[in-house]
Amino acid sequence: MTEGWFNDNYWALCDDEKEAAQVTALYGLADYFPDYLIVGLRGWDDFILCNRESRYFTVPTIPLDEQYLAPFDFPVEPMRLEADEKLAGKIKWYETPIIFGGDPQAEENVLWLSQDKHAEFVRWWNNVYQDAKRKQG
């Protein structure tokens, strides 16, 4: 992945379709969006997805729910990502996700994870979300 700052967001973008397929499998996206690939992460909170028609969308990492899928266009100007050695290979995570009442401003709610650990947390919390949704309705 290529990662770094562009404007006020930290981006992590897959370098090619093979990497996108690997990342998609790592996060178990097919359980939620079978016709999409994860092509990146914007601002740590939103996946950037691409469908079979090469259209782009964002969806929060939690919850992976169709109601939160939104059309997305990459910035018009060329994206030159500014590397940040302190953040390379790390993904910001809220110990208690925002959708479950976690405070995004509270330092004690912020963890820095590897991609493998992030994928584990994304999968686990999405299962919690889906279980709660089933119980509601």
N, C-alpha and C positions, 0 to 999 in steps of 0.2 A: 504494500500500500504506500501511496505517497501521501504525506500528511504535513500540515502546517496551518498557519494563520492566513486568512484572506479577509480583509476588512475586519469585522469584529467577531468572526466565527472561526473556530478551529475545524478543519476538514480532514478527513481520512478517506481517500479515494482509491478504489481498486485500480490496479495498473492495466488489467486486461480482463477479457471475458472468463478465462480459466480461473483467475483469482476471484472474480465475482461469484462464480459457481461454488468455489471452495468456501467462501465466506457465507454464502447463502445456506449451504449445507451445515456449516458450523452452528449457525443460529436457528436452524430448524424452520426457516421461513416457509417452506412448502406446506407446513401444517396450517398456515394462516393465509398465505398468498401463493398458491402453487404455480402461477404463471408469471412470477416476478423474480428478478435477481436483485440482490443487494449490491449496489455499485459504490456505496460510500456511506459515510456518517458525517452529518453536519451538526456542528456545535455539541457533539457528544450525545444529544438527546434524540435526534431524528435520523432514521435510516433514509437514504436516498435509494429508491427502487426504480427499476426499469422493467417495463412489460414487454410482451412479444412484439408489440408494434413500435418499439423503441421510444415510448413515451415515458417521461420521468414523473415520479411522485415522491412525496415524503410521508412518513408515518412515524409516530413516536416509537421508540424501542419498547416502551411499556405504555399503553397496551398495543399489541399488534391486532388492531381491530379495524375492519373495513370502514367504519364510520369516521375514523380519523385519517384516512387516506386522502391526501390533497395533491392536486397537480403541482408540478415543480418545473421551473426553468432555471438552468444554470445561469449565473451572471453573464451579461453580454460581453463585458470586458474580459480579456484573457486573465485566467486565474493563475497567478504566480504565488504559489504557497510559500510562506515564509517559515522555514523550519524553526522549531523550538526544541532544543536539546533536552530541556527539563521534561517535556511532555511526550517525547518520541516513544512510541510503543505503549503509551498509557491512555486509558479511557476513563473519563470522569463518570462517576456513578453515585447516585443517591442511595444510601443504605436503606432508607425507606423511600421508595419512589413517590414522586409528586402525586400521581393518581391515587395513592393510598395515604395521602396526607403528609408526606415528607416535605420538609422545609428546604427549598433550594438555596436559601441564604445561610442556613446554619452550617458552619464549618464541620461540626461533629456529624453531620449527615453526609458528608462527602468522602468518598473513597476513590483511590486511583487504582485501576485494575489492568491486568494484561487482557489481550483480546480473548484468550481462552476463558479466563475467569468471567469476563464481561458476558460472553456468550452463555456461560453456565447460569449467570444471574438473570439474563434476559429470558432464557427459557423457563427458569423456575418461576419468576414473577409473572410471566404470561400465563403459566398454568394456574397460578393462584388467581389471577384476574378472570380467566375463563371459568374456573370453578365457582367463583363468587357470582359471575354473570348467570351461570346455569341455575344456581340456587335462588336467584332473584326472579327468574322468570320463565 
